[in-house]
Amino acid sequence: MKSGQAKMTIDWSWAGYALAIIMMLAGLAGTIYPALPGLALLGGGMLLAAWLGDFASVGSTALIIIGVLAVLGMVMENLAGFLGAQKSGASRQALIGALIGGLVGMFLGLVGAIIGPIVGAVIGELQARRSLQQAGKVGIATFIGFLAGTVIKIACAFAMLAVFLGALVF
C-alpha cells in the first residue's frame, strides 16, 4: 500500500445478523417440523444476534429466560407422548416403547416423529399381553400427548420471541 491510500474495510456484521435471522426462521419451522431442533435453533439465533449487538439490548436476564423456555419446551416435547401413554394406564413396556419410538422416529422425518411414539407404545402394550383395544387406547393417548407437546413447544417458541423482542424494544 502506498502512503496516502486509505485501507478499505468491509463490515461483515450484516452476514452475522443474516445468519441469526436464518437460524431463528429455521427454529420457528422446527416447532412444526419435528426433525429440526426448533427451540435450540431459535435460541441459538437469538444468542447470536445478542452477541453481535454486544448484549446491549438483549442481555443476560433475557437470554436466561429464553434458555429456560427452550429447555422446558424441548423436555415437554419429548416427554409428552410418554406422559399421554402413562395417563391411559399403559404398561411399563408401552411406556418404554413410546420413548424408544419417539427417539427412533426423530430420525425418520415428520411422519416418523409423529408415528414413532404411537407405534412404540402400541407394540409395547401388545407385548405386555394386553388386548388390542387397550393397545389402541394407549396409542391414541400417546398421540394426544404428542399433540400437547407440540402445542407446548409452539407456546415456548412464541414466549421466547416475546422475550427477545421485548428486550430489543424496551
N, C-alpha and C positions, 0 to 999 in steps of 0.2 A: 504494500500500500504506500502510495506517495504521500508526502506530507501535504496537509491541506484537504485531503479527501476524507469525507465522513464515512464511517463504517455503518452499513445498513444492517439493522437488526429486525428480525421478524418476530412479532408477538404470536406465539402459538397457544395462548390461553384459550382461544376460541375452540381449538381442537379438543382440549380437555373438557370444556363445557359441553361440546357436542357429544363426546363420549358419555358424559354424565347423563345427558338427556336420553341418549340411546339406551343406556342401562336402565334408566327409570321407565322408559316406554316398554322395554323388554320385560321388566319386572311386573308392570301392570298386565301385560299379556300373560305372564306366568301365573297370575292369580286365577286366570280362567283355564289355561292350558297346563295341566299338572306336571308335564315333563320338564318344564322350565322352573328353576328355583326363583319363583316370582318375588317373594319378600326379600330374599337375600340380594337379588339384583337391584330391586327398588332401593333398599337401604344402602347398598354399595354405591349406587349412583348419587344418592343424597350425600353420602360421606365424601365422595369425590368432589362434588360441587362445593361443599362446605370447605374442604381443604383448599381448593382452588381460590376461594374467596377469603383465605386466611382465617377462617372461622369467625369472621367479623359479624356476619348476620346470623348464621346458623352455628350456634355454639355448643358447648358440651352438654348442657341440660337438654336441648332439643335432640341432640344425637343419641343421648342415653335413652330418652323416651322412645325415639324411633327404633333403637336397637331392641328394647324390651318388647315393643309391639311386634317387631319382626320375629323374634324368638317365640313369643306367645302364639302368633299366628301359625308358625311352622309346626310347633308342638301340637297345637289343637288340630291342625290339618291331618297330621299323621296319626293322632290318637282317635279321631272322630269315628272312623269305621269300627275300630276296636270297641269303643265305648257303646256304639249302637248295637253291636252284636252282644255285648255284655248285658245291656239293658233288656234284651229279649230272652234272657235266660239261656244263653248259648253255653255249650260245654267248653271245657278247657281247650280241647282240640280245635274247636271252631274259633276261639279267640286267637290261638296260635296261628291257625290257618289264615285269619283275617290280617294279622300282622305280616306274615310271610307273603301272602298275596299282594298286600299293599307295597311291600318292598320290591317284589318282582315286577309288579305292574308299573312302577315308576319308570322302568327302563323300556317299556313297551308302548310308549306314547299315550295319547289321550284315552284311547279305549282300554288299554292295559291298566292305566291308573284308576279308571272307574270300575272295571270289571274284576281286576285282580283281588281286591279285598273281599268282594262278594263271592267269587268262586272259591277262594281260600276258606272262607267261613263255612260255605255250604259243604265243601269236601271234608273239612274238619268235623262238622256236625254229623255227616253221614258216617265217618269213621268211628265216631263215638256210639254208633249203632242206634241212632235216633231215627225217627220217622222222616220221610221225605217232606211231610208237611212242616215239621219242626225245622228242618234244614232250610226250607223255603222262607219260613218266618225269620230265621236268623239272617238269611241273605237279604231280605227286604230291610230289616233293621240296620244291617251293615251299610246298605245303600243310603238309607235316610241319614245315618251318621256321617257318611261321606259328603252328602249334600250340606249338612250342618257345618262340617269342617270347612267346606268351600265358602260358605256364607261368612264364617268367622274370619277366614283368610282375607276375603274381599273387604270386610269391615276393618280389619287391621291395616290393609293397604291404604284405604281412604283415611284412616286416622293418621297414618304415617305422613301422607300427603298434607293433611291439615296441619300437623305439627311443623312440617318443613316449610310450607307456605306461610304459616303464622310467624315463624321465626324470620323469614325473609321480609315480611311486611312490617312487623312490629319490632 
